[in-house]
Amino acid sequence: MSDRDDIIAFLDTCSEKVQRNTEIIETGHVVADSSNNGFLLHVSKDTNIKQFIPVIGHRQANQEDRTVPRVTVAPSLLGCLIGYASVHNDFLSLISDGSKDQMRYKGGWKIYALSFKCALKPNNRLVYDASNSDEHWLVAYNKETASMVPEVAGKAFYRSITYVAVSGKEVAADGSMYVEVMKENGIRFSKNIFLSKGYWVVNGPVFNGSSSWKNDSDFRVNQISRDEYRAVKNESAALLSHTESPNYLKW
């Protein structure tokens, strides 16, 4: 059987709601403005993930599907961060003091790339912000997909986030994010912004409920040198620790 046959058979075991509201995505296929080059991205504050196993997670919103074990991924870094939905919390609340429960957060997020042949793409009936994040699901539809070994595609962290109160509206946030792209053929930041291997600074809004992976015009993207990136990264690590930067921040 082909991978498509296998994932169809997997989908047949899912609820009618899931079957009606997911689309099968194959490598290289372009669907609803999203594209991939044989891999999809996942971000995590855990910088040492050796394998991904599809599971029903603990971070889904109450209205999201909780019946399909999956690894949540997206074709773009912006989509990943929108779906992750904890950037503000990590930046404001997980300022590491060296305590054991904070050791996984080192001031930023590792970007993982997972190769695939077939994936599921849920719509907003299963994931409320799917159209904004362009979320995809990698599922265990055969023995080869029961676990997945990732490639480290890069790292990202915010140097600063500025909050502005707007009368009658949600507080606006603008940030300066630094990205190290380690993947040889680069990664997609958003719909039309591509980051080649190297170092980048991305200035623009820190997503909220109305953010979309398609919002290219909202961002100012500039390539920087390795030395510029490392200077800011080391500065941010020192600020996180309030003292000399500890080893666990040197990721």
FENQUISUL-V551928 format. One record per helix or strand of 3 or more residues. SS is the DSSP state (H for helix, E for strand). FROM is the first residue (numbers start at 1). TO is the last residue. If there is no record, write none. Layout:
# FENQUISUL-V551928
SS|FROM|TO  SS|FROM|TO
This chain:
# FENQUISUL-V551928
H|3|12  H|16|20  E|22|26  E|39|44  E|70|74  H|77|84  H|87|93  H|100|102  E|109|115  E|118|122  H|130|133  E|135|138  H|143|145  E|151|164  E|172|181  E|198|205  H|216|218  E|220|224  H|226|241  H|247|249
